[in-house]
């Protein structure tokens, strides 16, 4: 999986380990949601504070 982190319009470089952690955590969260097809291709998550 490819993971990109963009904060305030600036892409933050992620090493392989961090990409894997993000991907695994987000995939696990998504897999528990009703209505999400298990063969999903991409996910976008947007956070505002």
DSSP file (Angstrom, degrees, kcal/mol; ACC not computed):
  #  RESIDUE AA STRUCTURE BP1 BP2  ACC     N-H-->O    O-->H-N    N-H-->O    O-->H-N    TCO  KAPPA ALPHA  PHI   PSI    X-CA   Y-CA   Z-CA
    1    1 A X              0   0    0      0, 0.0     2,-0.5     0, 0.0    22,-0.1   0.000 360.0 360.0 360.0 147.6    0.0    0.0    0.0
    2    2 A X        -     0   0    0     21,-0.1     2,-0.4     2,-0.0    18,-0.0  -0.917 360.0-169.6-106.5 130.1    1.1    3.6   -0.7
    3    3 A X        -     0   0    0     -2,-0.5     2,-0.4    11,-0.1    11,-0.2  -0.976   4.5-172.7-123.3 132.6    0.5    6.1    2.1
    4    4 A X        -     0   0    0     -2,-0.4     2,-0.5     9,-0.1     9,-0.1  -0.981   7.0-160.5-122.3 137.3    0.8    9.9    1.7
    5    5 A X  E     -A   12   0A   0      7,-0.6     7,-3.4    -2,-0.4     2,-0.5  -0.977   9.7-177.4-118.0 121.4    0.6   12.4    4.6
    6    6 A X  E     -A   11   0A   0     -2,-0.5     2,-0.5     5,-0.3     5,-0.3  -0.977   2.5-172.5-122.1 120.2   -0.1   16.0    3.7
    7    7 A X  E >  S-A   10   0A   0      3,-2.8     3,-2.0    -2,-0.5    -2,-0.0  -0.959  74.1 -18.7-117.4 120.2   -0.3   18.6    6.4
    8    8 A X  T 3  S-     0   0    0     -2,-0.5    -1,-0.2     1,-0.3     3,-0.1   0.874 129.7 -50.8  50.5  42.3   -1.4   22.1    5.6
    9    9 A X  T 3  S+     0   0    0      1,-0.2     2,-0.5    -3,-0.1    -1,-0.3   0.398 117.2 111.2  82.6  -2.6   -0.7   21.4    1.9
   10   10 A X  E <   -A    7   0A   0     -3,-2.0    -3,-2.8     2,-0.0     2,-0.3  -0.913  66.5-130.0-109.7 125.8    2.9   20.1    2.5
   11   11 A X  E     -A    6   0A   0     -2,-0.5     2,-0.6    -5,-0.3    -5,-0.3  -0.574  18.3-146.9 -75.0 130.2    3.6   16.4    1.9
   12   12 A X  E     -A    5   0A   0     -7,-3.4    -7,-0.6    -2,-0.3     2,-0.1  -0.863  19.0-121.7 -98.4 123.1    5.4   14.9    4.9
   13   13 A X        -     0   0    0     -2,-0.6     2,-0.4    -9,-0.1    -9,-0.1  -0.418  28.6-163.7 -66.4 136.0    7.9   12.2    3.9
   14   14 A X        -     0   0    0    -11,-0.2   -11,-0.1    -2,-0.1     2,-0.0  -0.976  11.5-135.3-122.3 132.7    7.2    8.8    5.5
   15   15 A X     >  -     0   0    0     -2,-0.4     4,-2.4     1,-0.1     5,-0.2  -0.296  37.1 -95.2 -77.0 172.7    9.6    5.9    5.8
   16   16 A X  H  > S+     0   0    0      1,-0.2     4,-2.2     2,-0.2     5,-0.2   0.863 122.8  52.4 -58.0 -40.7    8.6    2.4    5.0
   17   17 A X  H  > S+     0   0    0      2,-0.2     4,-2.3     1,-0.2    -1,-0.2   0.936 111.1  45.8 -63.1 -46.8    7.8    1.5    8.6
   18   18 A X  H  > S+     0   0    0      1,-0.2     4,-2.7     2,-0.2     5,-0.2   0.897 111.7  52.5 -65.6 -40.2    5.6    4.5    9.2
   19   19 A X  H  X S+     0   0    0     -4,-2.4     4,-2.7     1,-0.2    -1,-0.2   0.914 110.2  49.0 -59.3 -42.6    3.7    3.9    5.9
   20   20 A X  H  X S+     0   0    0     -4,-2.2     4,-2.6    -5,-0.2    -2,-0.2   0.901 111.1  49.1 -65.5 -41.4    3.1    0.3    6.9
   21   21 A X  H  X S+     0   0    0     -4,-2.3     4,-2.6     2,-0.2     5,-0.3   0.948 113.3  46.3 -63.1 -49.3    1.8    1.3   10.4
   22   22 A X  H  X S+     0   0    0     -4,-2.7     4,-2.7     1,-0.2     5,-0.3   0.943 114.3  48.6 -56.6 -48.9   -0.5    3.9    8.9
   23   23 A X  H  X S+     0   0    0     -4,-2.7     4,-2.4    -5,-0.2    -2,-0.2   0.910 113.4  45.9 -60.6 -44.7   -1.8    1.4    6.3
   24   24 A X  H  X S+     0   0    0     -4,-2.6     4,-2.2     2,-0.2    -1,-0.2   0.909 114.6  46.5 -67.7 -42.5   -2.4   -1.3    8.8
   25   25 A X  H  X S+     0   0    0     -4,-2.6     4,-2.3    -5,-0.2    -2,-0.2   0.945 116.3  44.0 -65.7 -48.0   -4.2    0.8   11.3
   26   26 A X  H  X S+     0   0    0     -4,-2.7     4,-2.5    -5,-0.3     5,-0.2   0.905 113.6  51.2 -66.0 -40.8   -6.4    2.5    8.7
   27   27 A X  H  X S+     0   0    0     -4,-2.4     4,-2.3    -5,-0.3    -1,-0.2   0.908 110.2  49.9 -61.1 -41.9   -7.2   -0.8    7.0
   28   28 A X  H  X S+     0   0    0     -4,-2.2     4,-0.7    -5,-0.2    -2,-0.2   0.913 111.8  47.8 -64.2 -42.5   -8.1   -2.4   10.3
   29   29 A X  H >< S+     0   0    0     -4,-2.3     3,-0.9     1,-0.2     4,-0.3   0.924 113.1  48.0 -63.5 -44.1  -10.5    0.5   11.1
   30   30 A X  H >< S+     0   0    0     -4,-2.5     3,-1.7     1,-0.2    -2,-0.2   0.873 103.1  61.7 -65.4 -37.8  -12.1    0.5    7.7
   31   31 A X  H 3< S+     0   0    0     -4,-2.3    -1,-0.2     1,-0.3    -2,-0.2   0.715 100.3  55.5 -64.7 -18.9  -12.6   -3.3    7.8
   32   32 A X  T << S+     0   0    0     -3,-0.9     2,-0.3    -4,-0.7    -1,-0.3   0.565  86.6 100.9 -89.0  -8.3  -14.9   -2.9   10.8
   33   33 A X  S X  S-     0   0    0     -3,-1.7     3,-1.1    -4,-0.3     2,-0.2  -0.607  73.4-125.4 -84.3 133.6  -17.2   -0.5    9.2
   34   34 A X  T 3  S+     0   0    0     -2,-0.3     3,-0.1     1,-0.2    -2,-0.1  -0.489  93.3  28.7 -70.8 143.7  -20.6   -1.7    7.8
   35   35 A X  T 3  S+     0   0    0      1,-0.3     2,-0.6    -2,-0.2    -1,-0.2   0.374  86.3 122.3  89.2  -4.4  -21.2   -0.9    4.2
   36   36 A X    <   -     0   0    0     -3,-1.1    -1,-0.3    -6,-0.2     2,-0.2  -0.827  64.1-127.4 -94.8 122.4  -17.5   -0.8    3.2
   37   37 A X    >   -     0   0    0     -2,-0.6     3,-1.3     1,-0.1    -3,-0.0  -0.477  12.1-135.5 -66.4 130.9  -16.8   -3.3    0.4
   38   38 A X  T 3  S+     0   0    0      1,-0.3    -1,-0.1    -2,-0.2    -7,-0.0   0.625 101.9  62.3 -67.2 -10.4  -13.9   -5.5    1.4
   39   39 A X  T 3  S+     0   0    0      0, 0.0    -1,-0.3     0, 0.0    -2,-0.1  -0.057  75.4 154.4-102.6  33.0  -12.3   -5.1   -2.0
   40   40 A X    <   -     0   0    0     -3,-1.3     3,-0.1     1,-0.1    -4,-0.0  -0.206  30.9-160.6 -60.0 152.7  -11.9   -1.3   -1.7
   41   41 A X        +     0   0    0      1,-0.3     2,-0.3     0, 0.0    -1,-0.1   0.779  64.5   7.0-106.7 -39.0   -9.2    0.3   -3.8
   42   42 A X        -     0   0    0      2,-0.0     2,-0.4     0, 0.0    -1,-0.3  -0.983  55.3-159.1-147.7 158.4   -8.4    3.6   -2.1
   43   43 A X        -     0   0    0     -2,-0.3     2,-0.4    -3,-0.1   -17,-0.0  -0.995   3.1-160.3-137.4 139.2   -9.3    5.6    1.0
   44   44 A X        -     0   0    0     -2,-0.4     2,-0.5     2,-0.0    -2,-0.0  -0.992   8.3-174.3-120.9 129.8   -9.2    9.3    1.7
   45   45 A X        -     0   0    0     -2,-0.4     2,-0.5     2,-0.0    -2,-0.0  -0.990   2.2-171.6-123.2 128.1   -9.2   10.6    5.3
   46   46 A X        -     0   0    0     -2,-0.5     2,-0.4     2,-0.0    -2,-0.0  -0.979   0.2-171.1-122.7 129.0   -9.3   14.3    6.0
   47   47 A X        -     0   0    0     -2,-0.5     2,-0.4     2,-0.0    -2,-0.0  -0.956   1.3-173.2-118.6 136.0   -8.9   15.8    9.5
   48   48 A X              0   0    0     -2,-0.4    -2,-0.0     1,-0.1     0, 0.0  -0.973 360.0 360.0-126.2 145.5   -9.4   19.4   10.4
   49   49 A X              0   0    0     -2,-0.4    -1,-0.1     0, 0.0    -2,-0.0   0.341 360.0 360.0-129.8 360.0   -8.7   21.0   13.7
